[in-house]
């Protein structure tokens, strides 16, 4: 009975350690901002990008080389004359993407957002894009 208990603890410890994660947080304030985040591996990937400037560009790639367990990406672009955001996600589980783009007041907005999502096991994808 004692051997069974220790074997169970060892299996639990190994399975808990396997739950690694990739996390990226990017904040950029400037005239021209450019960000590129790439996350791969059988982990949970999370990326948060915030940009404040005249020209903002953000690209997030999650699980493209090696599928992730789950992906989550948030991009916030404020004050841009031109805002561009692209998010590409590939996971065994689910994908979540949120892009928010705000142009300067009194100027015509120039916002571009692209999202591509693939859930290998059909768990589901969610995408929200707000532009103003």
Secondary structure as GFF3:
##gff-version 3
##sequence-region A 1 132
A	DSSP	alpha_helix	2	17	.	.	.	ID=ss1
A	DSSP	beta_strand	21	29	.	.	.	ID=ss2
A	DSSP	beta_strand	32	39	.	.	.	ID=ss3
A	DSSP	beta_strand	44	52	.	.	.	ID=ss4
A	DSSP	beta_strand	55	62	.	.	.	ID=ss5
A	DSSP	beta_strand	70	80	.	.	.	ID=ss6
A	DSSP	beta_strand	82	91	.	.	.	ID=ss7
A	DSSP	beta_strand	94	103	.	.	.	ID=ss8
A	DSSP	beta_strand	111	119	.	.	.	ID=ss9
A	DSSP	beta_strand	124	131	.	.	.	ID=ss10
###
